[in-house]
Amino acid sequence: MFDWLKKKMQPPAPRGEPAPEVLGLRLGGGIELDALRLSLLEGQVTFEGAASTQLIQAVGRVILDDSHQLLRFYTDDDGFIQVLLSGGTTDDCVSEVKLWYFYRTTPVDGDAAWNRLLEQELVQPEWDLDGQAFSKAWDNTRPVAMTETTWLQNGHRSDTDQFVMLYERVLDNGDAEMLMVAGEEKISGHQAEHSLVLATGIDLSPTDFRFVS
């Protein structure tokens, strides 16, 4: 597991700050994925019918430590592009890019169920998803805590606490498919709303996507 994921999250930025951008990806912009790469993965990965052209409708940021952060560009195709930045916020600081698709979101009702999810269920040696076994990708024994600040197109911003575990499996072509399992806590009307979010993803190379205006 990456050491920077274990560090305490930094406080969110001031409310007036605009949504972050990188690699030409921006709120309200578009992204075009390599249709050939997507077609070659069809039948191997969990997500299906990925659109080659997608519109970015929200942008999230997770400050990991003084040198690392995640940017998430949420699209109209029920997924997001996640960019890991190391040592700065410019394009040459990009360490990795992943394409994620949401698989399922399930409400978690009651404190007992929420505590059980965090203490016992999120971190397992393996996670079964539709008969496919994903092995634990990190060596931690508890989920990794992080806070995501999200910018929406209507100008609103929100913060979500996330407790995350990552799993992976090897595809037929030797690439890896990742499974992100996250318990999410969002405060709405002075009440905490909890959910279990599953998403699957793959790595993207610089030639697998490009931004469109």
C-alpha positions as CSV (number, residue, x, y, z in Angstrom):
1,M,0.0,0.0,0.0
2,F,1.1,3.6,-0.7
3,D,2.5,5.3,2.4
4,W,0.8,8.6,1.5
5,L,-2.6,7.0,1.8
6,K,-2.0,6.4,5.5
7,K,-1.4,10.1,6.3
8,K,-3.9,12.5,7.7
9,M,-6.1,14.3,5.2
10,Q,-5.5,18.0,4.8
11,P,-8.4,20.4,5.4
12,P,-10.5,21.4,2.3
13,A,-9.6,24.5,0.4
14,P,-11.5,27.8,0.8
15,R,-15.0,27.8,-0.7
16,G,-14.2,30.4,-3.4
17,E,-11.6,28.2,-5.1
18,P,-12.6,27.0,-8.6
19,A,-12.7,23.4,-9.6
20,P,-9.2,21.9,-10.3
21,E,-8.1,21.1,-13.9
22,V,-5.4,18.9,-15.3
23,L,-4.5,17.3,-18.7
24,G,-7.2,19.5,-20.3
25,L,-9.9,17.8,-18.1
26,R,-12.2,20.4,-16.6
27,L,-15.7,20.9,-15.3
28,G,-18.1,21.2,-18.2
29,G,-15.5,19.9,-20.7
30,G,-15.4,16.5,-22.4
31,I,-13.2,13.5,-22.8
32,E,-12.8,11.1,-25.7
33,L,-11.7,7.5,-24.9
34,D,-10.0,5.2,-27.3
35,A,-12.9,3.2,-28.8
36,L,-10.5,0.4,-29.9
37,R,-9.1,-0.1,-26.4
38,L,-12.7,-0.2,-25.0
39,S,-13.7,-2.8,-27.6
40,L,-10.8,-5.0,-26.8
41,L,-11.7,-5.0,-23.1
42,E,-15.3,-5.8,-23.8
43,G,-16.2,-9.1,-22.1
44,Q,-13.1,-9.0,-19.9
45,V,-14.0,-6.2,-17.5
46,T,-17.1,-5.8,-15.3
47,F,-18.4,-2.5,-16.8
48,E,-20.2,-2.6,-20.2
49,G,-21.1,-0.2,-23.0
50,A,-18.6,2.5,-22.1
51,A,-19.3,5.6,-24.2
52,S,-16.3,6.8,-26.2
53,T,-17.2,10.5,-25.7
54,Q,-18.3,11.7,-22.2
55,L,-19.1,15.1,-20.6
56,I,-17.6,16.0,-17.2
57,Q,-20.4,17.1,-14.9
58,A,-18.5,17.3,-11.5
59,V,-14.9,17.3,-10.2
60,G,-13.7,15.9,-7.0
61,R,-10.4,16.3,-5.1
62,V,-8.9,14.3,-2.3
63,I,-5.8,15.9,-0.7
64,L,-3.7,13.0,0.4
65,D,-0.7,14.8,1.9
66,D,1.5,17.8,1.1
67,S,2.7,16.2,-2.1
68,H,-0.1,14.0,-3.4
69,Q,-3.7,14.4,-4.4
70,L,-6.4,12.7,-6.4
71,L,-8.6,14.5,-8.9
72,R,-11.8,12.8,-10.1
73,F,-13.7,13.9,-13.2
74,Y,-17.2,12.6,-13.0
75,T,-18.9,12.1,-16.4
76,D,-22.4,11.6,-17.7
77,D,-21.6,7.9,-18.4
78,D,-21.9,6.9,-14.7
79,G,-18.2,6.8,-14.2
80,F,-15.1,9.0,-13.6
81,I,-11.5,9.6,-14.6
82,Q,-9.2,9.5,-11.6
83,V,-5.8,11.3,-11.8
84,L,-3.1,10.9,-9.2
85,L,-0.8,13.9,-8.9
86,S,2.6,13.7,-7.2
87,G,4.7,16.8,-6.2
88,G,2.5,19.4,-7.8
89,T,-0.7,20.2,-9.7
90,T,0.5,20.5,-13.3
91,D,0.4,18.0,-16.1
92,D,3.9,16.8,-15.6
93,C,3.1,15.8,-12.0
94,V,0.5,13.1,-13.2
95,S,1.6,9.7,-11.8
96,E,-1.4,7.6,-13.0
97,V,-4.8,7.8,-14.7
98,K,-7.6,5.4,-14.2
99,L,-11.1,5.0,-15.6
100,W,-13.7,4.0,-13.1
101,Y,-17.4,2.9,-13.4
102,F,-19.9,2.7,-10.6
103,Y,-21.2,-0.8,-10.1
104,R,-23.6,-0.4,-7.2
105,T,-24.5,2.0,-4.4
106,T,-26.3,0.6,-1.4
107,P,-27.7,2.6,1.5
108,V,-26.4,1.6,5.0
109,D,-29.1,2.0,7.6
110,G,-28.3,2.4,11.3
111,D,-25.1,3.0,13.3
112,A,-24.7,-0.8,14.0
113,A,-24.6,-1.7,10.3
114,W,-22.3,1.3,9.5
115,N,-19.8,0.3,12.3
116,R,-19.9,-3.3,11.2
117,L,-19.1,-2.2,7.6
118,L,-16.1,-0.2,8.7
119,E,-14.8,-2.7,11.3
120,Q,-15.4,-6.0,9.7
121,E,-16.6,-6.0,6.1
122,L,-14.7,-3.5,4.0
123,V,-11.3,-5.1,4.4
124,Q,-11.3,-8.8,3.3
125,P,-8.6,-11.1,1.8
126,E,-10.9,-11.3,-1.3
127,W,-14.1,-9.6,-2.6
128,D,-16.4,-11.6,-4.8
129,L,-18.2,-9.6,-7.5
130,D,-20.6,-11.5,-9.8
131,G,-18.5,-14.7,-9.4
132,Q,-15.2,-12.9,-10.0
133,A,-12.7,-12.9,-7.2
134,F,-10.8,-9.7,-6.6
135,S,-7.8,-10.0,-4.3
136,K,-6.7,-7.4,-1.7
137,A,-4.4,-4.8,-3.3
138,W,-3.3,-3.0,-0.2
139,D,-1.7,-4.4,2.9
140,N,-3.8,-2.4,5.5
141,T,-6.1,-4.1,7.9
142,R,-8.5,-1.1,8.1
143,P,-10.1,1.0,5.4
144,V,-8.2,4.1,4.3
145,A,-9.9,7.3,5.4
146,M,-10.1,10.3,3.0
147,T,-12.3,13.3,2.4
148,E,-13.4,14.3,-1.1
149,T,-14.4,17.9,-2.0
150,T,-16.7,17.9,-5.0
151,W,-17.5,20.8,-7.4
152,L,-20.8,20.7,-9.3
153,Q,-21.7,22.5,-12.5
154,N,-24.3,24.6,-10.6
155,G,-21.6,26.1,-8.5
156,H,-22.3,24.0,-5.4
157,R,-19.6,22.2,-3.4
158,S,-19.8,19.4,-0.9
159,D,-17.5,17.2,1.2
160,T,-17.8,13.5,1.6
161,D,-15.9,11.3,4.0
162,Q,-14.8,8.0,2.5
163,F,-13.4,4.8,3.9
164,V,-11.8,2.9,1.1
165,M,-10.3,-0.5,0.3
166,L,-8.9,-1.6,-3.1
167,Y,-9.0,-5.0,-4.7
168,E,-7.7,-6.3,-8.1
169,R,-7.8,-9.2,-10.5
170,V,-5.7,-10.1,-13.6
171,L,-7.5,-10.0,-16.9
172,D,-6.9,-12.3,-19.8
173,N,-4.6,-9.9,-21.6
174,G,-2.5,-9.4,-18.4
175,D,-3.9,-6.1,-17.5
176,A,-5.5,-5.6,-14.1
177,E,-9.1,-4.6,-13.2
178,M,-9.5,-2.8,-9.9
179,L,-12.4,-2.9,-7.5
180,M,-12.9,0.1,-5.2
181,V,-15.0,-0.6,-2.1
182,A,-16.0,2.5,-0.2
183,G,-18.1,3.3,2.8
184,E,-19.3,6.9,2.3
185,E,-20.6,9.4,4.9
186,K,-22.3,12.6,3.9
187,I,-23.9,15.1,6.2
188,S,-27.3,16.3,5.0
189,G,-29.5,18.4,7.2
190,H,-27.3,17.8,10.2
191,Q,-27.8,14.0,9.7
192,A,-25.2,11.5,8.5
193,E,-26.2,9.5,5.4
194,H,-24.2,6.3,4.9
195,S,-23.7,4.1,1.8
196,L,-21.6,1.3,0.4
197,V,-20.2,2.2,-3.0
198,L,-18.6,-0.3,-5.4
199,A,-16.7,0.8,-8.5
200,T,-14.5,-1.1,-11.0
201,G,-11.7,0.5,-13.0
202,I,-8.7,0.1,-15.3
203,D,-5.5,2.0,-16.0
204,L,-5.4,4.5,-18.8
205,S,-2.3,5.3,-20.8
206,P,-1.7,8.8,-22.3
207,T,-2.8,7.5,-25.7
208,D,-6.1,6.0,-24.3
209,F,-7.9,9.3,-24.0
210,R,-7.9,13.0,-24.9
211,F,-9.9,16.0,-23.8
212,V,-12.4,17.7,-26.1
213,S,-13.7,21.2,-25.6
